[in-house]
Amino acid sequence: MTETLPLDGRSLTLEQFLAVARGNCGVSLTAEARTAVAASRRIVERAVASDRPIYGVTTGFGALSDRSIPRAQARELQISLVRSHASGTGPPLPVDVVRGIMLVRLNSLARGHSGVRVDVLERLVEFLNRGLVPWIPEQGSVGASGDLAPLAHLALALAGEGLFVGRGPVQLEPAHETLRREGIAALELAEKEGVALLNGTALMASYLCLAVADGREALATALIASALSYDALQGSPESLDDRLGEVRNSPEQRAVANSMRRLLDGSDLATIRKKWSGQDPYTLRCIPQVLGAVQLALDFGARVAAAELNAVSDNPVVFEGDEFVNGGNFHGQPLALALDTLAIAVQYIAAFSERRIARLVHPALNRGLPAFLAPEPGVSSGFMVPQYLAAALVNENQTLVHPASAASLSTSADQEDFVSMGPWAGAKLRRILTNTRRVLAVEWMVAGQALELRRPRSGGRGSEAALRALRTRVAPWARDRSPAADIERLAAAIEDSSIVNEVRAAVAF
């Protein structure tokens, strides 16, 4: 690990989350967190000793919460809960999502309102710092009483009964073998610890934090691709006037317009026309309004994520004075709303981009460029079918974008009669983001080719920087070839931020 992030349950930022989930940053517990956790544990121990009825500690769970559990079976209850709830299915969650889950759950427990032992937190610290990735299947959570099934698979690994994602040729490895090799003792769950590990929103929160970061990069990519298309289609920068955003009272619109002006600065192509020739199409003229709406959604998602990173989402919640307060902090509705909102916003990016691609290759709409930007239209098909690809991906997004949180199915014998469905919102949002990166890759490639066809006139500083970044990865289209590898290469460069960072190094936008 290159550095260690101290966790106190209160001050985790999105940037720090990303450093752990996707980077080599390790974690530790602050002394204050250890003290708070130990104090809440003593409250649980006193309650168990006094035979108080406490949900999930001395009672059953969900619809079985009216059943009393004898003190002698209180610990058995916790591991039984974990085993029965580890009922997920489907492909394994990606590594960054799993590391994010562990970090979010660890930081929540560090607040000291869950009644677990410090040992539980220390095991999670070890998993993160040693790069151990529990096998957690994607499907199975309805995002209401926490992400029960996914978190149960995590808890099972802590107990030495689950699976870990293997290293090297081994795909999966039994947890007891992984723990033995690492010299980590399997955790024997004590009272309250099973329910504390499972009753949380860590999967939804991990999805959201990663999606906010990816959405921000997608927006930056869209701005660059839009500038390339703006130059290639000889758009008028009149619609980027700051006064338009001022009178609409939209700081997001003004920010996008300012970024576009910076990217187009110095252009010989994007100039205010001396002779009236009609207004530009919406995909040029309304870039500040549409991408400004995307920024608005990203800001909302970031606000929800920032709150959840340091939230207690357990039930019951332990407070000073030996209080156990039953509630619904595990319910994922705020997260589901943010995830569904981001899905809609990211789809705006893809759909907006595809319409510019279609215009760039359309001989009646591209303002004098060859049909499909082909070297010899007819003999060559040029970029005809990359536009098909963009259309296919946008159509897929259009079906995926239906809000998961708009539907609820009752669970636990109607005890949990309205659930958020946030985990599916997060899973499909990742697919939408992947599709969108590929659509943007197509636009970058097509618009770059179109800009070269405008020579000797040149684009703005941002457009020209984007073209240079493109040409280090994709050769000009001199004759027909398969563009599939080019598109994947560009999509990968968008995902890892490398191509966007090259443009940012040349132009601050």
Salt bridges, closest charged atoms under 4 A:
GLU45 OE2 - ARG41 NE 3.41
ASP51 OD2 - ARG71 NH2 3.11
ASP66 OD1 - ARG67 NE 3.79
ASP96 OD2 - ARG22 NE 3.01
ASP96 OD1 - ARG430 NH2 3.42
ASP119 OD2 - ARG117 NH1 3.86
GLU122 OE2 - ARG34 NH1 2.78
GLU126 OE2 - ARG130 NH2 3.15
GLU161 OE2 - ARG83 NH2 2.70
GLU173 OE2 - ARG181 NH1 2.72
GLU182 OE1 - ARG130 NH1 3.29
GLU182 OE2 - ARG167 NH1 3.68
GLU182 OE2 - ARG181 NH2 3.96
GLU191 OE1 - ARG41 NH2 2.91
GLU191 OE2 - ARG75 NE 3.43
GLU193 OE2 - ARG117 NE 2.64
ASP214 OD1 - ARG22 NH1 2.83
GLU217 OE2 - ARG504 NH1 3.35
ASP241 OD2 - ARG243 NH2 2.63
ASP242 OD2 - ARG254 NH2 2.76
ASP265 OD2 - ARG461 NE 3.31
ASP280 OD1 - ARG273 NH2 2.64
ASP280 OD1 - ARG367 NH2 2.87
ASP314 OD2 - LYS192 NZ 2.75
ASP322 OD1 - ARG46 NH2 2.72
ASP340 OD1 - LYS428 NZ 3.82
GLU354 OE1 - ARG355 NE 2.74
GLU396 OE2 - ARG431 NE 2.65
GLU443 OE2 - ARG356 NE 2.65
GLU452 OE1 - ARG471 NH2 2.80
GLU464 OE1 - ARG455 NH2 2.87
ASP486 OD2 - ARG481 NH2 2.91
ASP486 OD1 - ARG489 NH1 2.96
GLU488 OE2 - ARG438 NE 2.90
GLU495 OE2 - ARG437 NH2 3.77
GLU502 OE2 - ARG473 NH2 2.63
